[in-house]
C-alpha cells in the first residue's frame, strides 16, 4: 500500500495556508489559500489540473494567456510550457491536482494518453463542482484506498472528455492498438512499414490505422512522429543546431522537424529552446 501524506505548512513570501495530500507515483492534490511571487516557464512530466474557488489566476500556456476563474478548469499535459503570469492581490483559493501515472486498471486509457493530452479547458459548472468535490475528498481524513479509487473514477470520466472515442473502444481493439504501438516503437527506420505492421496483427492497413486512432486519438504516423519529436525535445537542452538534431532524430530535414514539433508542442523548436534556457538561467 502506498503511503499518503497530508500536511500544512507556511513559507514566507510564497505560500500561506497550503494543504497537500500525495500518494507517491499516483497523484498529488494541493489547496492554496494565498500565493505570491511569480513563476518562470516550466514543464511537467505529468498532467496538471487547476481550478480556483475564489480569486483568479492568469496563466501563460506557451504563448497563450488564459485567465482561470471560478467555474472553470484548466488542464495542461506533459511537456507543455506554462507558468503563472500573475496572482491576485486579494484572497486566492486555488486547487491543483497533479496526476503522475494512469492507473493500470483504468479501462481504455494508459500513459500514452497523457503524452498526447496537450491542453484542455472546461467551462461547465458541473465539471467544476465535480473537480472541487474530488479535491476536497482527497484532502479529507478518509482512507488512502478510498481516495485512490475516487481519483481513478474521476480521472476516467475526465479523460473521456479529452478522448471521446477511446472510452467506447472494445478491449480487443485496445489490445491490438497496444500491439501496433509496440511495433511502431520497435521501428528503427525513418518511416515505418505500415503494411508489415498490419500483416503482423492480421488486419488491413486502413483498419490497422483506424484501430490505433480509436484507442489513442492520433494516427499511427502522428504517434511515430511524436516519439521522434520527444527525443528531439530532450536534445534542445544541448548546444546542437536544429539541423543536426533534426537529422539525428530521423526527420527529413530541419523544416520537417520544425513543422512536426510545432504541431505537437505548440511552439517552434527555437522558441521552446529559448524559453527553457530562460527558465534555467
C-alpha positions as CSV (number, residue, x, y, z in Angstrom):
1,X,0.0,0.0,0.0
2,X,1.4,3.4,-1.0
3,X,1.8,5.9,1.8
4,X,-0.1,9.1,1.6
5,X,1.0,12.4,3.2
6,X,-1.2,15.2,4.3
7,X,0.2,18.3,6.0
8,X,0.0,22.0,6.4
9,X,2.9,24.4,6.2
10,X,3.8,28.1,5.9
11,X,6.6,29.6,3.7
12,X,7.3,33.3,3.9
13,X,6.5,35.3,0.7
14,X,5.3,32.4,-1.4
15,X,2.8,30.1,0.3
16,X,0.4,30.5,3.1
17,X,-2.2,28.0,4.5
18,X,-1.4,25.3,1.9
19,X,-2.8,21.9,2.4
20,X,-1.3,18.9,0.5
21,X,-2.1,15.2,0.1
22,X,0.1,13.0,-2.0
23,X,0.2,9.3,-3.0
24,X,3.7,8.7,-4.4
25,X,3.7,7.8,-8.1
26,X,0.0,8.3,-8.4
27,X,-1.2,11.9,-7.7
28,X,-0.9,15.0,-5.5
29,X,-3.6,17.5,-4.6
30,X,-3.0,21.0,-3.2
31,X,-5.3,23.7,-1.8
32,X,-3.5,27.0,-1.7
33,X,-5.2,29.9,0.1
34,X,-2.7,32.6,-0.8
35,X,0.4,32.8,-3.0
36,X,2.8,35.5,-4.1
37,X,5.7,36.0,-6.4
38,X,5.8,34.7,-10.0
39,X,6.9,31.7,-12.0
40,X,9.3,31.1,-14.8
41,X,8.2,29.0,-17.8
42,X,8.5,25.3,-17.0
43,X,7.1,21.9,-17.9
44,X,5.9,18.8,-16.1
45,X,6.3,15.1,-17.0
46,X,2.7,14.6,-16.0
47,X,-0.9,16.0,-16.1
48,X,-1.7,19.2,-14.1
49,X,-5.3,20.2,-13.5
50,X,-6.2,23.5,-11.8
51,X,-9.2,25.5,-10.6
52,X,-10.0,28.4,-8.4
53,X,-12.8,28.7,-5.9
54,X,-12.0,32.3,-5.1
55,X,-10.0,34.9,-7.0
56,X,-8.4,34.4,-10.4
57,X,-5.1,33.2,-11.9
58,X,-3.5,34.4,-15.1
59,X,-1.7,31.5,-16.8
60,X,0.5,31.7,-19.8
61,X,0.4,28.3,-21.7
62,X,3.1,28.5,-24.4
63,X,2.2,32.0,-25.9
64,X,-1.5,32.0,-25.0
65,X,-2.8,33.9,-21.9
66,X,-5.5,32.0,-20.0
67,X,-7.4,33.5,-17.1
68,X,-8.7,30.9,-14.7
69,X,-11.9,32.0,-12.9
70,X,-14.3,30.1,-10.7
71,X,-16.4,27.5,-12.6
72,X,-13.5,26.8,-14.9
73,X,-10.9,24.0,-15.1
74,X,-7.6,24.2,-17.0
75,X,-5.6,21.0,-17.6
76,X,-2.0,21.0,-19.0
77,X,-0.4,17.9,-20.3
78,X,3.3,16.8,-20.2
79,X,6.0,19.0,-21.7
80,X,3.7,21.9,-22.5
81,X,5.5,25.1,-21.4
82,X,3.5,27.2,-19.0
83,X,3.7,29.5,-16.0
84,X,1.6,31.7,-13.8
85,X,1.8,35.2,-15.1
86,X,0.2,36.8,-12.1
87,X,-1.6,36.0,-8.8
88,X,-4.3,38.3,-7.4
89,X,-3.6,40.7,-4.6
90,X,-6.7,39.6,-2.7
91,X,-7.6,36.1,-1.3
92,X,-6.9,33.2,-3.5
93,X,-8.3,29.7,-3.1
94,X,-6.5,27.5,-5.7
95,X,-6.8,23.8,-6.2
96,X,-4.2,21.8,-8.1
97,X,-4.3,18.1,-9.0
98,X,-1.2,16.5,-10.4
99,X,-1.7,13.1,-12.0
100,X,1.7,11.3,-12.3
101,X,0.5,7.9,-13.6
102,X,-2.6,6.5,-15.3
103,X,-3.7,3.5,-13.1
104,X,-3.2,0.2,-14.8
105,X,-6.8,-0.8,-14.4
106,X,-8.2,2.4,-15.9
107,X,-10.2,0.8,-18.8
108,X,-9.4,2.3,-22.2
109,X,-6.5,4.6,-21.1
110,X,-2.8,4.3,-20.4
111,X,0.2,6.6,-20.1
112,X,0.3,7.3,-23.8
113,X,-2.9,9.3,-23.5
114,X,-1.1,11.7,-21.1
115,X,1.6,12.2,-23.7
116,X,-0.9,13.5,-26.3
117,X,-3.1,15.4,-23.8
118,X,-1.8,18.9,-24.6
119,X,-4.3,21.3,-23.1
120,X,-8.0,21.2,-22.1
121,X,-10.2,23.9,-20.7
122,X,-13.7,23.1,-19.3
123,X,-16.2,25.9,-18.5
124,X,-19.0,23.7,-17.2
125,X,-20.3,24.4,-13.7
126,X,-21.0,20.7,-13.3
127,X,-17.4,19.8,-14.2
128,X,-16.1,22.4,-11.8
129,X,-18.2,21.1,-8.9
130,X,-17.1,17.6,-9.6
131,X,-13.4,18.6,-9.6
132,X,-13.8,20.6,-6.4
133,X,-15.6,17.8,-4.7
134,X,-12.8,15.4,-5.7
135,X,-10.1,17.7,-4.3
136,X,-11.9,18.2,-1.1
137,X,-12.4,14.5,-0.8
138,X,-8.7,13.8,-1.4
139,X,-7.8,16.3,1.3
140,X,-10.1,14.8,3.9
141,X,-9.2,12.2,6.6
142,X,-10.6,9.2,4.7
143,X,-8.5,6.2,3.8
144,X,-5.9,6.2,1.1
145,X,-7.7,3.4,-0.7
146,X,-10.9,5.3,-0.9
147,X,-9.1,8.4,-2.1
148,X,-7.2,6.5,-4.8
149,X,-10.4,4.9,-6.1
150,X,-12.2,8.3,-6.1
151,X,-9.3,9.8,-8.1
152,X,-9.4,6.9,-10.5
153,X,-13.1,7.2,-11.1
154,X,-13.0,10.9,-11.7
155,X,-9.9,10.6,-14.0
156,X,-11.7,8.1,-16.2
157,X,-14.6,10.5,-16.7
158,X,-12.2,13.4,-17.3
159,X,-10.2,11.6,-19.9
160,X,-13.4,10.6,-21.7
161,X,-13.9,14.3,-22.3
162,X,-10.5,14.6,-24.0
163,X,-10.6,11.2,-25.7
164,X,-14.2,10.6,-26.6
165,X,-13.6,7.6,-28.8
166,X,-11.1,5.7,-26.6
167,X,-13.8,5.2,-23.9
168,X,-16.0,3.4,-26.4
169,X,-13.3,1.2,-27.8
170,X,-13.5,-2.5,-27.2
171,X,-11.0,-4.4,-25.1
172,X,-9.9,-6.4,-28.1
173,X,-9.3,-3.2,-30.0
174,X,-7.2,-1.8,-27.2
175,X,-5.0,-4.9,-27.2
176,X,-4.5,-4.6,-30.9
177,X,-3.6,-0.9,-30.5
178,X,-1.1,-1.8,-27.8
179,X,0.5,-4.3,-30.2
180,X,0.6,-1.8,-33.0
181,X,2.3,0.7,-30.7
182,X,4.9,-1.8,-29.7
183,X,5.7,-2.5,-33.4
184,X,5.9,1.3,-34.0
185,X,8.3,1.7,-31.1
186,X,10.5,-1.1,-32.4
187,X,10.8,0.7,-35.8
188,X,14.4,1.8,-36.5
189,X,13.8,3.3,-39.9
190,X,12.8,6.9,-40.8
191,X,9.4,5.7,-41.8
192,X,7.6,2.6,-40.5
193,X,6.4,-0.1,-42.9
194,X,2.7,0.2,-42.2
195,X,1.9,-2.7,-44.4
196,X,4.1,-5.1,-42.5
197,X,2.7,-3.8,-39.2
198,X,-0.8,-4.5,-40.5
199,X,0.2,-8.0,-41.5
200,X,1.6,-8.7,-38.0
201,X,-1.9,-8.2,-36.5
202,X,-3.7,-9.8,-39.4
203,X,-5.6,-6.7,-40.4
204,X,-5.7,-4.4,-43.4
205,X,-3.6,-1.2,-43.3
206,X,-6.6,1.2,-43.2
207,X,-8.3,-0.9,-40.4
208,X,-5.0,-1.0,-38.5
209,X,-4.8,2.8,-38.5
210,X,-8.4,3.1,-37.5
211,X,-7.9,0.8,-34.5
212,X,-4.9,2.8,-33.4
213,X,-6.7,6.1,-33.8
214,X,-9.8,5.0,-31.9
215,X,-7.6,3.9,-29.0
216,X,-5.2,6.9,-28.8
217,X,-6.9,9.7,-30.7
218,X,-4.0,10.0,-33.2
219,X,-2.9,8.2,-36.3
220,X,0.0,5.7,-36.4
221,X,2.0,8.3,-38.4
222,X,1.3,11.1,-35.9
223,X,2.3,8.8,-33.0
224,X,5.5,7.8,-34.7
225,X,6.5,11.4,-35.4
226,X,5.6,12.4,-31.8
227,X,8.0,9.8,-30.4
228,X,10.8,11.3,-32.6
229,X,9.8,14.9,-31.5
230,X,10.0,13.8,-27.9
231,X,13.6,12.7,-28.4
232,X,14.4,15.9,-30.2
233,X,12.9,18.0,-27.4
234,X,15.4,16.5,-25.0
235,X,18.2,17.4,-27.4
236,X,17.1,21.1,-27.3
237,X,18.8,21.4,-23.9
238,X,22.1,20.8,-25.7
239,X,24.0,23.3,-27.9
240,X,23.4,21.2,-31.0
241,X,22.0,23.0,-34.1
242,X,18.4,22.4,-35.1
243,X,19.5,20.9,-38.4
244,X,21.8,18.4,-36.6
245,X,19.0,17.5,-34.1
246,X,16.5,17.0,-37.0
247,X,18.7,14.6,-38.9
248,X,19.9,12.6,-35.8
249,X,16.3,12.1,-34.7
250,X,15.1,10.8,-38.0
251,X,13.4,13.8,-39.6
252,X,13.9,14.5,-43.3
253,X,15.3,18.0,-42.7
254,X,15.1,21.0,-40.3
255,X,11.9,22.2,-41.9
256,X,10.1,18.9,-41.4
257,X,11.3,18.8,-37.8
258,X,10.1,22.3,-37.1
259,X,6.7,21.6,-38.6
260,X,6.1,18.4,-36.6
261,X,7.5,19.9,-33.4
262,X,5.2,22.9,-33.5
263,X,2.1,20.7,-34.1
264,X,2.9,18.7,-31.0
265,X,4.3,21.2,-28.6
266,X,2.5,24.3,-30.0
267,X,5.8,26.2,-30.2
268,X,8.7,26.1,-32.7
269,X,11.9,24.3,-31.5
270,X,13.8,27.6,-31.4
271,X,11.1,29.3,-29.2
272,X,10.9,26.2,-27.0
273,X,14.6,26.2,-26.5
274,X,14.7,29.9,-25.8
275,X,12.1,29.7,-23.1
276,X,13.7,26.7,-21.4
277,X,17.1,28.4,-21.3
278,X,15.4,31.4,-19.8
279,X,13.7,29.2,-17.2
280,X,17.0,27.6,-16.2
281,X,19.1,30.8,-16.1
